Amino acid sequence: MNTKETQRLVTKAQQLCEQRGARLTPARREVFEILAAESGAVGAYDLLDKLKAAVPNAKPPTIYRALDFLQEQGFVHKITSSNSYVLCSHFDHHHPVQMLICESCGSVQEIQSDGVYNALLKQAEDQGFHVESQTIEAHGTCSNCRAA
């Protein structure tokens, strides 16, 4: 992602935080910017290594607190299967999450399928289950890796 796009996303995140009464601290902002620059998911300790370039005294609790905040705000998604994180592509509204994760290059593409979500909700409802959030991870090979 280019610098101009990253700055646009940071500004948007800052505005949402202000509207919500939340604080995008310098460390949180830096973690957000690092994730915005990545094309794939990044593990917490890799994020910590990158964060130390801007915040030399950053420790594991720093990164985990920042990631918790960013998740709570809907700015990032956790990829459970790899215990890593990726910037949400449209964090200005709550939505179901479906991730396409390339096993070759590690790229992550976020998609939204209302059909998948609605089918899940219907099946859950039939079981008397209330869905509060949904993340589906699909692992495979992206078009770039398949073409190579």
C-alpha positions in Angstrom: 0.0 0.0 0.0 1.4 3.4 -0.9 2.1 6.2 1.7 -0.9 8.3 0.5 -3.3 5.4 1.0 -1.9 4.5 4.3 -2.3 8.1 5.5 -5.9 8.2 4.3 -6.6 5.1 6.3 -4.9 6.5 9.4 -6.9 9.7 9.1 -10.1 7.7 8.7 -9.2 5.5 11.8 -8.4 8.7 13.8 -11.8 10.2 12.9 -13.6 7.0 13.9 -11.8 6.9 17.2 -12.7 10.5 17.9 -16.4 9.8 17.1 -16.3 6.8 19.4 -14.5 8.5 22.3 -11.5 6.2 21.8 -7.8 7.2 21.7 -5.5 6.2 18.8 -2.2 6.5 20.8 1.1 6.8 19.0 1.9 3.1 19.5 -1.6 2.1 18.3 -1.2 4.3 15.3 2.2 2.9 14.5 0.9 -0.7 14.6 -2.0 0.4 12.4 0.5 1.9 9.9 2.7 -1.2 9.9 -0.3 -3.4 9.2 -1.5 -1.0 6.4 1.9 -1.5 4.7 1.6 -5.3 4.7 -0.1 -7.4 2.0 -0.4 -10.4 4.3 -1.0 -11.2 7.9 1.7 -10.5 10.4 2.4 -12.2 13.7 2.6 -10.2 16.9 6.3 -10.7 17.4 7.1 -9.6 13.8 4.9 -6.6 14.5 6.9 -5.9 17.7 10.2 -6.0 15.8 8.9 -3.5 13.2 7.4 -1.3 16.0 10.7 -1.1 17.7 12.0 1.0 14.8 9.6 3.7 15.8 9.2 2.9 19.5 12.6 1.4 20.7 11.3 0.5 24.2 8.3 -1.4 22.9 7.7 -4.7 24.7 5.2 -7.6 24.0 2.5 -6.1 26.2 2.7 -2.9 24.1 2.0 -4.8 20.9 -0.8 -7.0 22.4 -2.5 -4.0 24.0 -2.4 -2.1 20.6 -3.7 -5.2 18.8 -6.5 -5.7 21.3 -7.5 -2.0 20.8 -7.3 -2.2 17.0 -9.5 -5.4 17.1 -12.0 -3.9 19.4 -12.3 -0.9 17.0 -12.7 -3.3 14.0 -9.5 -2.0 12.4 -7.8 -5.4 12.2 -8.8 -9.0 12.0 -7.0 -11.9 13.7 -6.2 -14.8 11.5 -6.7 -17.6 14.1 -5.1 -20.4 12.1 -1.7 -18.6 12.0 -2.1 -16.4 15.1 -1.5 -13.3 13.0 -3.2 -10.0 12.2 -4.3 -8.2 9.0 -5.7 -4.7 8.5 -9.5 -4.7 7.8 -10.2 -3.5 4.3 -13.4 -1.6 5.3 -13.3 -0.9 8.9 -15.9 1.9 8.9 -18.7 -0.6 9.5 -19.3 -3.9 11.3 -19.4 -6.9 8.9 -19.0 -10.6 8.8 -15.4 -11.6 7.9 -14.3 -14.1 5.3 -10.6 -14.4 4.6 -8.9 -16.1 1.6 -5.4 -17.0 2.8 -2.7 -18.1 0.3 -0.6 -21.0 1.6 2.2 -20.2 -1.0 2.8 -16.4 -0.6 0.9 -15.6 2.6 -1.3 -13.0 1.0 -4.7 -12.4 2.7 -7.8 -11.2 0.8 -10.8 -10.1 2.8 -14.1 -10.8 1.0 -17.8 -10.4 2.0 -20.4 -12.9 1.0 -23.8 -12.1 2.3 -24.9 -15.5 1.0 -22.4 -17.3 3.2 -23.3 -15.1 6.2 -27.0 -15.4 5.7 -26.8 -19.2 5.3 -24.7 -19.4 8.6 -27.2 -17.2 10.4 -30.2 -19.3 9.2 -28.5 -22.6 10.2 -27.5 -21.1 13.6 -31.0 -19.8 14.2 -32.4 -23.3 13.4 -30.2 -24.6 16.2 -31.4 -21.8 18.6 -27.9 -20.2 18.4 -27.3 -16.5 18.3 -24.3 -15.4 16.2 -22.4 -12.4 17.6 -19.5 -12.4 15.2 -18.3 -14.5 12.3 -14.9 -15.1 10.7 -14.3 -17.8 8.1 -10.8 -18.6 7.0 -10.3 -20.3 3.6 -6.8 -21.6 2.9 -5.6 -22.3 -0.7 -3.6 -20.7 -3.5 -4.1 -17.2 -4.8 -4.3 -16.4 -8.6 -0.8 -15.0 -8.7 0.7 -18.2 -7.2 -1.4 -20.4 -9.4 -0.3 -18.6 -12.5 3.4 -18.9 -11.5 
